[in-house]
Amino acid sequence: MDYFAYKDNKLFCEEVDLKSICDKVGTPAYVYSKKTLERHANAYLKSFSSANNLICFSVKSLSNLSVLNVLKKIGCGFDIVSGGELHRVLTIKADPNKIIFSGVGKSEEEIEYGIRNRILSFNIESGSELKRIESVANKLNINASISIRFNPEVDSGGHDYITTGRKGDKFGISSLKEVMQIAEYANKSKSINLVGLACHIGSQILNLESYKTAAEKTVELADKINALGVELKFLDMGGGLGVPYNGETPPNPADLVRAIEDVMGNRRENIVLEPGRTISANAGTLLTSVEYIKDNFLIVDSAMNDLLRPSLYGAEHDVWNINNSQKTSTNNWNIVGPICESSDFIRKNITLSAKEGDVLAVKTAGAYGFVMSSNYNSRRRCAEVLVDGSEFEVVKRRESYADLLNLEEVPND
Ligand SMILES: Cc1ncc(COP(=O)(O)O)c(C=O)c1O
């Protein structure tokens, strides 16, 4: 459920006519709905039966500072995967005790940044990473808290590129023997606090069965680790729940929380979840203008540099005309951008009423949308706008040509 809807044939975000945003900001532009972000985050926060459980929003899905601030204010923590994301959440004064640092390849610099800021946990993915964190902690003379991310070997379905918890995926530690060795080592280390056990089985997951299996494996392993004399503080089940892009019917966040609490609810450890897409996807739409019509092509002013998901995963976003709610045209359009690649498309095979000059709304584009944008073809990254009721604000301005050259040396001759 989101807050993008037609009123009298005009598409609104909350109480703002999207046309008024185009008139002021131009296209392409991402528009986010504050009310939708809050609604989705609250769907998790309010379903938990204990206030000690934690939602760490996955910053990689949508990292605009104003969006992060909305989520911080209603109680979310953050799941980050880089020093840059840590810098973002510290900039909005997120509580370090609600920050989890995930990812397989943390650099020494990133680890130092996290330890100095006393984050809740580094979710470690190898014995070598643990040794590196220990050595940085010793150098700084500050203890580091870690969780072990194991690979539960659950195939959650979905696109090959976003499934992470199967045997052979690069994420987590697959060998349970190795997990136990790492736990023993961490338990004896003077500068490491072993506080959690974590897994994350994929993204755009449409069933709860994989979560239940992963949760059962997690508690089994947690018992073995606790038997070493460790007192794990939390069990982190990652993110990954799917959203409806094009007719899918995923379980909702409350169902996920219930399924996990069924397995873990009566344990001493708190539960942590790291949702990204379910909070940010439906909260965002990409506005783009139709520049030209040729054959069955709608050539628009956004491209794969603005929204990569269709080219990268063959993802299918629904597309609406902001001034025409009818989908009665017999035309079957391919919506394509100006980039010089045949893989540059926004949507193939869609029935839609559209003419040159119309503005289209690419739906469910909040997650893995702007964050994956680039300057390919020396295109300027587009603007981001946050709607709050009847008001809107540009929360990231469109890049200028000067921005494009900002970090380069201009040759003298
Ligand atoms: C460790 C981790 N946590 C959370 C997420 C968020 O996943 P999603 O956006 O599908 O909820 C990801 C994304 O792949 C991830 O790798």
Ligand as a Chemical Component Dictionary entry (heavy atoms), coordinates in Angstrom:
data_LIG
# 
_chem_comp.id                   LIG 
_chem_comp.type                 NON-POLYMER 
_chem_comp.pdbx_formal_charge   0 
_chem_comp.three_letter_code    LIG 
# 
loop_
_chem_comp_atom.comp_id 
_chem_comp_atom.atom_id 
_chem_comp_atom.alt_atom_id 
_chem_comp_atom.type_symbol 
_chem_comp_atom.charge 
_chem_comp_atom.model_Cartn_x 
_chem_comp_atom.model_Cartn_y 
_chem_comp_atom.model_Cartn_z 
_chem_comp_atom.pdbx_ordinal 
LIG C1 C1 C 0 23.015 -8.054 4.521  1  
LIG C2 C2 C 0 21.810 -7.447 3.901  2  
LIG N1 N1 N 0 20.827 -7.024 4.698  3  
LIG C3 C3 C 0 19.705 -6.454 4.197  4  
LIG C4 C4 C 0 19.532 -6.319 2.831  5  
LIG C5 C5 C 0 18.278 -5.679 2.344  6  
LIG O1 O1 O 0 17.561 -6.504 1.502  7  
LIG P1 P1 P 0 16.137 -6.045 0.970  8  
LIG O2 O2 O 0 16.281 -4.709 0.378  9  
LIG O3 O3 O 0 15.790 -7.074 -0.032 10 
LIG O4 O4 O 0 15.213 -6.058 2.143  11 
LIG C6 C6 C 0 20.528 -6.765 1.961  12 
LIG C7 C7 C 0 20.343 -6.639 0.504  13 
LIG O5 O5 O 0 20.651 -7.465 -0.281 14 
LIG C8 C8 C 0 21.701 -7.344 2.509  15 
LIG O6 O6 O 0 22.677 -7.772 1.718  16 
# 
loop_
_chem_comp_bond.comp_id 
_chem_comp_bond.atom_id_1 
_chem_comp_bond.atom_id_2 
_chem_comp_bond.value_order 
_chem_comp_bond.pdbx_ordinal 
LIG C1 C2 SING 1  
LIG C2 N1 SING 2  
LIG C2 C8 DOUB 3  
LIG N1 C3 DOUB 4  
LIG C3 C4 SING 5  
LIG C4 C5 SING 6  
LIG C4 C6 DOUB 7  
LIG C5 O1 SING 8  
LIG O1 P1 SING 9  
LIG P1 O2 DOUB 10 
LIG P1 O3 SING 11 
LIG P1 O4 SING 12 
LIG C6 C7 SING 13 
LIG C6 C8 SING 14 
LIG C7 O5 DOUB 15 
LIG C8 O6 SING 16 
# 
